[in-house]
Amino acid sequence: MRHWQAVVLGIGCFLLVSWYSTSIVLSDDGQVLILNAATEPIKNGQLEVCGQKFLFGEIEQGKSKAIQYKVRSDSQYKLEVEFNSGRKLEKELGSVISGRDFEDILTLNDREVSLTR
C-alpha cells in the first residue's frame, strides 16, 4: 500500500512540475517603454503588470526607460511615479492579454498617462 502512495505522490509532483515548466516556457513576452514627456524629471516609479512589479529610478525629461516582462495572465498596467517636485501620478490603463506579445509605450505628461500600441 505504501508503494502506491509513493507512486501517486511522484506522479502528482511530476504533473505539477510539468505544468509549471510549460507555463513558463510558453509565456509570451512584453515590453513597455515609459516616456517622460512632462516638464520635470521623474524621481522614481513603479510599474505593475501580470503580477510582476518593476521599480525604476530617475527618468529625465524627454528620456525613456524600457521594461521587459512575461505575459503570464490577463492584466492592466498600473503605473505610479513621483516627480522631482514630490508630485505623484498614479494610473491604471491598457490591457494585456495572455497568449500574445506586447510592445507598448506609456507616455507621461504633467497630468496624465497615455498608452500607444
LINWO-V850425 format. One record per pair of residues at least 24 apart in sequence whose ideal C-beta (glycine too) atoms are under 7 Angstrom apart, sorted by the first residue. I is the first residue (numbers start at 1). J is the second residue. D is the distance in Angstrom with one decimal. If there is no record, write none. Layout:
I;J;D / I;J;D
This chain:
27;70;4.6 / 27;71;6.0 / 27;72;5.2 / 28;71;4.0 / 28;99;6.5 / 28;100;5.8 / 28;101;4.9 / 29;68;7.0 / 29;70;6.6 / 29;71;6.8 / 29;101;5.3 / 30;69;4.7 / 30;71;4.9 / 30;96;6.3 / 30;101;6.7 / 30;102;4.1 / 31;66;6.1 / 31;68;5.3 / 31;103;5.1 / 32;67;5.3 / 32;77;6.7 / 32;104;4.8 / 32;106;5.9 / 33;64;5.1 / 33;66;5.2 / 33;105;4.7 / 34;59;6.5 / 34;64;6.1 / 34;65;5.0 / 34;67;6.9 / 34;106;5.1 / 35;64;4.4 / 35;105;5.9 / 35;106;6.9 / 35;107;4.7 / 35;108;6.9 / 36;60;6.8 / 36;61;5.8 / 36;62;6.7 / 36;63;5.9 / 36;64;6.9 / 36;108;5.6 / 37;107;5.3 / 37;108;6.2 / 37;109;5.0 / 38;83;6.6 / 38;108;5.4 / 38;109;5.5 / 38;110;4.9 / 39;110;5.7 / 40;83;5.0 / 40;84;5.3 / 40;85;5.9 / 41;83;7.0 / 41;84;5.0 / 42;81;5.1 / 42;83;5.9 / 43;82;4.8 / 43;83;6.1 / 43;84;5.1 / 44;82;5.6 / 45;79;6.8 / 45;80;5.9 / 45;81;3.7 / 45;82;6.7 / 46;80;4.9 / 47;77;6.5 / 47;79;5.4 / 48;78;4.2 / 49;75;5.3 / 49;77;5.3 / 49;96;6.0 / 50;75;4.5 / 50;96;6.2 / 71;96;5.8 / 71;98;5.7 / 71;100;6.7 / 71;102;6.4 / 72;98;6.8 / 73;98;5.4 / 74;98;5.6 / 77;106;6.4 / 79;106;6.1 / 79;113;5.9 / 81;108;6.4 / 89;113;6.8
